[in-house]
Amino acid sequence: MDDTDRELIALLRDDARLPVATLARRLRVARGTVLNRLRKLEASGVIAGYTLRLKPAAEGHRIRAWMGIAVEGNTTAAVLKALRGEPAVQTLHSTNGRWDFVAELRADTLEAFDRALGRIRAIDGIAATETSILLSTHKV
């Protein structure tokens, strides 16, 4: 990847629906150059796909939170399996530092969120959790 590819990716991150002609004009290259670069980036797997972003108010799961999860002993595999099966867990990341995992949780209501917290905290092998509800999103 060169600077033009990185700039192309940056433009697409901002708005993946930009027409090829607009991308070419902003990059100061030919339209065919943009098409060739897009094909190469897609074929190599650098661009894995295109998606859309919704404003948080438009999504069904309005309650969102981050949960740090500490695992006791050598129960990591069992805890990971249980967390993967938990419907409220939207994303799950292994980390270093204080928490073994950080999970993004989503729920429709505070009551559903509370039930999800209870289910997660009851998983065998979880030593501690800390949860922060996300109140506002300032950059998407």
Backbone as CSV, one residue per row, in Angstrom:
resi,resn,N_x,N_y,N_z,CA_x,CA_y,CA_z,C_x,C_y,C_z
1,MET,0.844,-1.186,0.000,0.000,0.000,0.000,0.878,1.234,0.000
2,ASP,0.459,2.212,-0.781,1.186,3.475,-0.804,0.282,4.577,-0.254
3,ASP,0.769,5.812,-0.331,0.005,6.940,0.217,-1.349,7.105,-0.466
4,THR,-1.420,6.860,-1.773,-2.698,7.001,-2.483,-3.703,5.970,-1.983
5,ASP,-3.242,4.737,-1.762,-4.137,3.715,-1.220,-4.640,4.109,0.167
6,ARG,-3.740,4.603,1.004,-4.141,5.006,2.351,-5.130,6.176,2.303
7,GLU,-4.909,7.104,1.403,-5.827,8.231,1.266,-7.184,7.761,0.738
8,LEU,-7.169,6.817,-0.192,-8.409,6.239,-0.714,-9.191,5.561,0.412
9,ILE,-8.506,4.783,1.226,-9.158,4.115,2.355,-9.727,5.138,3.335
10,ALA,-8.993,6.203,3.590,-9.479,7.248,4.494,-10.758,7.883,3.959
11,LEU,-10.796,8.144,2.663,-12.007,8.720,2.058,-13.186,7.757,2.182
12,LEU,-12.929,6.475,1.962,-14.000,5.483,2.047,-14.463,5.275,3.487
13,ARG,-13.541,5.400,4.438,-13.952,5.302,5.847,-14.912,6.419,6.204
14,ASP,-14.677,7.583,5.651,-15.542,8.726,5.928,-16.886,8.567,5.242
15,ASP,-16.888,8.049,4.007,-18.136,7.862,3.267,-17.904,6.808,2.190
16,ALA,-18.270,5.567,2.481,-18.044,4.457,1.551,-18.936,4.529,0.315
17,ARG,-19.848,5.477,0.284,-20.741,5.611,-0.871,-20.276,6.679,-1.858
18,LEU,-19.094,7.234,-1.650,-18.599,8.241,-2.588,-18.467,7.623,-3.971
19,PRO,-18.944,8.318,-5.000,-18.790,7.818,-6.370,-17.310,7.758,-6.754
20,VAL,-16.992,6.837,-7.644,-15.614,6.676,-8.105,-15.099,7.983,-8.703
21,ALA,-15.941,8.705,-9.424,-15.514,9.981,-10.020,-15.115,10.982,-8.939
22,THR,-15.848,11.021,-7.846,-15.519,11.924,-6.740,-14.216,11.501,-6.076
23,LEU,-14.049,10.186,-5.868,-12.803,9.686,-5.291,-11.616,10.071,-6.179
24,ALA,-11.765,9.892,-7.483,-10.683,10.227,-8.422,-10.345,11.713,-8.357
25,ARG,-11.355,12.557,-8.315,-11.127,14.005,-8.258,-10.395,14.384,-6.972
26,ARG,-10.826,13.825,-5.834,-10.189,14.163,-4.557,-8.764,13.626,-4.458
27,LEU,-8.516,12.489,-5.093,-7.177,11.900,-5.076,-6.275,12.460,-6.182
28,ARG,-6.893,13.191,-7.115,-6.186,13.753,-8.274,-5.558,12.660,-9.139
29,VAL,-6.370,11.620,-9.385,-5.955,10.532,-10.264,-7.111,10.215,-11.207
30,ALA,-6.839,9.372,-12.199,-7.873,8.978,-13.151,-8.882,8.040,-12.490
31,ARG,-10.080,8.056,-13.027,-11.149,7.189,-12.536,-10.732,5.722,-12.610
32,GLY,-10.086,5.340,-13.707,-9.606,3.970,-13.886,-8.590,3.578,-12.827
33,THR,-7.775,4.531,-12.396,-6.798,4.271,-11.343,-7.510,3.916,-10.043
34,VAL,-8.558,4.652,-9.722,-9.326,4.371,-8.508,-9.945,2.976,-8.593
35,LEU,-10.551,2.652,-9.732,-11.170,1.333,-9.895,-10.138,0.217,-9.749
36,ASN,-8.968,0.382,-10.377,-7.913,-0.637,-10.270,-7.439,-0.794,-8.832
37,ARG,-7.246,0.316,-8.157,-6.784,0.251,-6.773,-7.831,-0.403,-5.881
38,LEU,-9.104,-0.063,-6.080,-10.176,-0.692,-5.297,-10.196,-2.202,-5.526
39,ARG,-10.094,-2.621,-6.778,-10.090,-4.057,-7.084,-8.925,-4.764,-6.396
40,LYS,-7.732,-4.153,-6.443,-6.554,-4.763,-5.816,-6.708,-4.821,-4.296
41,LEU,-7.215,-3.742,-3.702,-7.413,-3.723,-2.251,-8.458,-4.752,-1.823
42,GLU,-9.496,-4.928,-2.631,-10.513,-5.930,-2.327,-9.962,-7.342,-2.529
43,ALA,-9.252,-7.576,-3.631,-8.708,-8.907,-3.941,-7.683,-9.356,-2.904
44,SER,-6.907,-8.414,-2.389,-5.885,-8.760,-1.400,-6.458,-8.905,0.009
45,GLY,-7.719,-8.514,0.188,-8.346,-8.621,1.495,-8.143,-7.414,2.387
46,VAL,-7.415,-6.391,1.892,-7.254,-5.170,2.688,-8.625,-4.547,2.922
47,ILE,-9.428,-4.466,1.869,-10.828,-4.052,2.019,-11.635,-5.339,2.066
48,ALA,-12.170,-5.635,3.250,-12.906,-6.883,3.452,-14.391,-6.737,3.131
49,GLY,-14.885,-5.505,3.053,-16.284,-5.291,2.760,-16.668,-3.857,3.042
50,TYR,-17.891,-3.554,2.742,-18.432,-2.218,2.961,-19.633,-2.358,3.880
51,THR,-19.853,-1.366,4.714,-20.936,-1.457,5.682,-21.576,-0.084,5.863
52,LEU,-22.557,-0.035,6.709,-23.173,1.247,7.033,-23.153,1.442,8.531
53,ARG,-23.249,2.691,8.939,-23.302,3.030,10.361,-24.638,3.692,10.622
54,LEU,-25.268,3.287,11.700,-26.523,3.905,12.110,-26.258,4.811,13.296
55,LYS,-27.037,5.879,13.397,-26.926,6.670,14.610,-27.472,5.823,15.748
56,PRO,-26.890,5.963,16.935,-27.287,5.089,18.047,-28.785,5.077,18.324
57,ALA,-29.470,6.206,18.148,-30.902,6.269,18.441,-31.727,5.410,17.484
58,ALA,-31.165,5.071,16.319,-31.904,4.277,15.339,-31.795,2.782,15.604
59,GLU,-30.892,2.380,16.461,-30.684,0.963,16.728,-31.624,0.484,17.834
60,GLY,-31.971,-0.798,17.746,-32.881,-1.381,18.714,-32.291,-1.502,20.107
61,HIS,-31.035,-1.922,20.202,-30.404,-2.128,21.498,-29.856,-0.801,22.004
62,ARG,-30.704,-0.050,22.663,-30.354,1.320,23.053,-29.440,1.385,24.265
63,ILE,-29.449,0.373,25.136,-28.570,0.356,26.297,-27.275,-0.329,25.871
64,ARG,-26.160,0.397,25.975,-24.861,-0.165,25.614,-23.895,0.064,26.761
65,ALA,-22.964,-0.870,26.922,-21.995,-0.746,28.009,-20.733,-1.516,27.660
66,TRP,-19.652,-1.138,28.336,-18.401,-1.897,28.297,-18.273,-2.603,29.627
67,MET,-17.874,-3.871,29.569,-17.660,-4.648,30.791,-16.259,-5.240,30.771
68,GLY,-15.472,-4.911,31.803,-14.191,-5.564,32.001,-14.429,-6.838,32.790
69,ILE,-13.779,-7.929,32.372,-14.017,-9.235,32.985,-12.679,-9.859,33.361
70,ALA,-12.535,-10.207,34.638,-11.344,-10.920,35.115,-11.707,-12.386,35.293
71,VAL,-10.818,-13.263,34.818,-11.042,-14.699,34.873,-10.136,-15.295,35.944
72,GLU,-10.665,-16.233,36.701,-9.842,-16.865,37.734,-9.216,-18.156,37.210
73,GLY,-7.982,-18.376,37.623,-7.272,-19.608,37.290,-7.164,-19.868,35.797
74,ASN,-7.288,-21.134,35.448,-7.169,-21.523,34.040,-8.540,-21.867,33.451
75,THR,-9.522,-21.024,33.726,-10.883,-21.238,33.222,-11.190,-20.382,31.992
76,THR,-10.157,-19.804,31.399,-10.364,-18.872,30.282,-11.185,-19.487,29.154
77,ALA,-10.870,-20.694,28.729,-11.580,-21.313,27.604,-13.062,-21.496,27.915
78,ALA,-13.372,-21.945,29.123,-14.778,-22.153,29.503,-15.528,-20.832,29.607
79,VAL,-14.877,-19.818,30.166,-15.506,-18.495,30.274,-15.743,-17.922,28.882
80,LEU,-14.761,-18.034,28.004,-14.899,-17.532,26.638,-16.068,-18.199,25.931
81,LYS,-16.190,-19.513,26.081,-17.298,-20.240,25.459,-18.645,-19.741,25.995
82,ALA,-18.736,-19.541,27.299,-19.987,-19.065,27.906,-20.320,-17.649,27.435
83,LEU,-19.312,-16.776,27.363,-19.555,-15.396,26.929,-19.978,-15.337,25.465
84,ARG,-19.410,-16.210,24.638,-19.814,-16.247,23.217,-21.278,-16.628,23.070
85,GLY,-21.803,-17.393,24.019,-23.201,-17.801,23.957,-24.167,-16.819,24.594
86,GLU,-23.657,-15.754,25.186,-24.513,-14.772,25.868,-25.057,-13.774,24.847
87,PRO,-26.390,-13.713,24.675,-26.971,-12.833,23.655,-26.670,-11.346,23.849
88,ALA,-26.455,-10.894,25.057,-26.204,-9.465,25.293,-24.785,-9.058,24.914
89,VAL,-23.881,-10.014,24.737,-22.500,-9.696,24.373,-22.437,-9.445,22.869
90,GLN,-22.193,-8.190,22.504,-22.127,-7.796,21.101,-20.738,-8.054,20.527
91,THR,-19.701,-7.617,21.241,-18.317,-7.872,20.841,-17.554,-8.305,22.075
92,LEU,-16.488,-9.051,21.840,-15.691,-9.576,22.940,-14.230,-9.512,22.542
93,HIS,-13.417,-8.907,23.412,-11.997,-8.728,23.130,-11.169,-9.292,24.279
94,SER,-10.125,-10.049,23.958,-9.165,-10.420,24.988,-8.179,-9.257,25.109
95,THR,-7.728,-9.008,26.328,-6.876,-7.849,26.568,-5.738,-8.221,27.509
96,ASN,-4.825,-7.289,27.688,-3.807,-7.444,28.725,-4.134,-6.450,29.833
97,GLY,-3.446,-6.559,30.936,-3.699,-5.616,32.020,-4.690,-6.167,33.016
98,ARG,-5.453,-5.296,33.596,-6.362,-5.656,34.694,-7.431,-6.661,34.272
99,TRP,-7.956,-6.509,33.047,-9.071,-7.339,32.599,-8.591,-8.356,31.573
100,ASP,-9.098,-9.574,31.683,-8.793,-10.617,30.701,-9.611,-10.423,29.435
101,PHE,-10.841,-9.949,29.606,-11.726,-9.678,28.482,-12.397,-8.325,28.680
102,VAL,-12.729,-7.682,27.573,-13.596,-6.513,27.581,-14.728,-6.830,26.606
103,ALA,-15.954,-6.702,27.087,-17.126,-7.024,26.276,-17.970,-5.775,26.077
104,GLU,-18.511,-5.643,24.874,-19.528,-4.618,24.649,-20.872,-5.312,24.818
105,LEU,-21.679,-4.770,25.716,-22.989,-5.332,25.991,-24.065,-4.445,25.396
106,ARG,-25.154,-5.065,24.942,-26.303,-4.317,24.425,-27.588,-4.938,24.926
107,ALA,-28.553,-4.077,25.227,-29.869,-4.533,25.680,-30.905,-3.482,25.299
108,ASP,-32.139,-3.920,25.215,-33.232,-3.006,24.856,-33.706,-2.156,26.030
109,THR,-33.656,-2.718,27.230,-34.159,-2.014,28.411,-33.173,-2.185,29.560
110,LEU,-33.318,-1.355,30.581,-32.482,-1.494,31.767,-32.743,-2.818,32.474
111,GLU,-33.982,-3.279,32.449,-34.307,-4.558,33.072,-33.598,-5.699,32.352
112,ALA,-33.604,-5.685,31.020,-32.907,-6.716,30.247,-31.401,-6.623,30.469
113,PHE,-30.908,-5.411,30.587,-29.487,-5.191,30.857,-29.115,-5.780,32.222
114,ASP,-29.929,-5.534,33.222,-29.691,-6.051,34.563,-29.679,-7.580,34.568
115,ARG,-30.597,-8.194,33.836,-30.627,-9.660,33.754,-29.359,-10.190,33.077
116,ALA,-28.904,-9.504,32.035,-27.680,-9.919,31.345,-26.477,-9.834,32.278
117,LEU,-26.396,-8.747,33.056,-25.299,-8.616,34.030,-25.321,-9.787,35.006
118,GLY,-26.491,-10.140,35.481,-26.617,-11.261,36.414,-26.163,-12.573,35.794
119,ARG,-26.559,-12.818,34.537,-26.153,-14.060,33.871,-24.639,-14.109,33.689
120,ILE,-24.052,-12.984,33.283,-22.606,-12.954,33.047,-21.850,-13.138,34.353
121,ARG,-22.261,-12.439,35.389,-21.562,-12.523,36.677,-21.679,-13.910,37.309
122,ALA,-22.685,-14.698,36.907,-22.872,-16.042,37.450,-22.062,-17.109,36.710
123,ILE,-21.374,-16.742,35.642,-20.583,-17.714,34.881,-19.423,-18.204,35.737
124,ASP,-19.295,-19.526,35.851,-18.191,-20.115,36.610,-16.861,-19.686,35.998
125,GLY,-15.960,-19.227,36.843,-14.637,-18.817,36.387,-14.464,-17.318,36.290
126,ILE,-15.553,-16.556,36.385,-15.428,-15.097,36.371,-15.165,-14.634,37.798
127,ALA,-14.006,-13.993,37.984,-13.595,-13.549,39.316,-14.133,-12.165,39.647
128,ALA,-14.172,-11.278,38.643,-14.622,-9.899,38.886,-15.046,-9.270,37.573
129,THR,-15.946,-8.291,37.679,-16.356,-7.512,36.509,-16.475,-6.050,36.914
130,GLU,-16.368,-5.192,35.927,-16.646,-3.764,36.126,-17.331,-3.270,34.863
131,THR,-18.480,-2.644,35.033,-19.309,-2.252,33.900,-19.507,-0.749,33.868
132,SER,-19.390,-0.176,32.681,-19.657,1.252,32.462,-20.680,1.386,31.345
133,ILE,-21.814,1.987,31.656,-22.844,2.231,30.638,-22.380,3.388,29.764
134,LEU,-22.524,3.222,28.458,-22.148,4.273,27.512,-23.304,5.263,27.401
135,LEU,-23.042,6.505,27.717,-24.099,7.518,27.738,-24.236,8.254,26.412
136,SER,-23.129,8.656,25.808,-23.151,9.399,24.551,-22.014,8.931,23.661
137,THR,-22.235,9.036,22.367,-21.192,8.754,21.401,-20.833,10.072,20.725
138,HIS,-19.571,10.419,20.747,-19.152,11.713,20.226,-18.463,11.652,18.873
139,LYS,-17.964,10.479,18.490,-17.353,10.353,17.184,-17.648,8.963,16.665
140,VAL,-18.096,8.906,15.422,-18.381,7.607,14.800,-17.501,7.454,13.593
